[in-house]
Amino acid sequence: MACVERCCRCCAEGRRHSSILYSILRSQERQERQERAAPEGEAPRGCPCGSRRRVALRSPQVVCKAASAVLVKTLRFVQNVPCFQELPLEEQLLLVRSCWAPLLLLGLAQDRVPLETVESAEPSMLQRILTARRHGEQPPPRVPAPPPGRQHHGPHLPSAGEIQAIKGFLAKCWSLDISTKEYAYLKGTVLFNPDLPGLQCTQYIEGLQREAQQALNEHIRLIHRGDEARFAKLNVVLSLLRSINADVMAELFFRPIIGAVNMDDMLLEMLCAKL
């Protein structure tokens, strides 16, 4: 959006080149010159607008069905953790609501669920501006993005940048060839997050997270004796989960098959059911 605004300002300032198309072509020429001048091996810095393109799943029925199965399996794993069962229901629900998305993503990585996407046919803001000017209409109004953490109202296709973050996480997990036990310890670390506001059993949950990390470290020392950096690499995997938006996960993996969904209600129902 910022790139489009800059293009519009440049057109307004230089009346002799009032065509948006001229500005686009000039921008493309500059980018090509920069790419030719860039040192070998260094990726050229292009306009970040490409990361905002809207994308959708290539096979939504297949992928969403697999994601639903992984979510059920993930909650079954959580319910079978004895220490989790000892927590009050309110604490259980608070933990699950806050971490279902990263747990689901770990499960997708563990089951090696492929994630193939295609660009949406939805026109970009630049295309809408060009079309409006061609027909002598007013450019479409700028729609502000929803604040972080706010639920989207209506269909919202994830952007290419959001999908790339998910794909990057999956690729990182697959490159490390994470074992079943390592996934379990990673899930335990994610599940028992003592930093959530509203928790009452903070010290107990903090101890459980510390135990999960210690168990992961001991397992790595036993199985991967020659890879001293593996523990740090797996913690980098956990850090990548912070960039994953739960709303994006819900829109991507559940809206295509069940429509608008309240994840809090669904998680409560699943948590209280015998999966």
Secondary structure as UniProt FT lines:
FT   HELIX           2..13
FT   HELIX           15..17
FT   HELIX           20..37
FT   TURN            40..41
FT   HELIX           48..52
FT   STRAND          54..57
FT   HELIX           60..79
FT   HELIX           82..85
FT   HELIX           89..110
FT   TURN            111..112
FT   STRAND          117..119
FT   HELIX           125..134
FT   TURN            135..136
FT   TURN            148..149
FT   HELIX           160..176
FT   HELIX           180..191
FT   TURN            194..195
FT   TURN            197..198
FT   HELIX           202..223
FT   TURN            225..226
FT   TURN            228..229
FT   HELIX           230..240
FT   HELIX           241..243
FT   HELIX           246..253
FT   HELIX           255..258
FT   HELIX           263..272
//
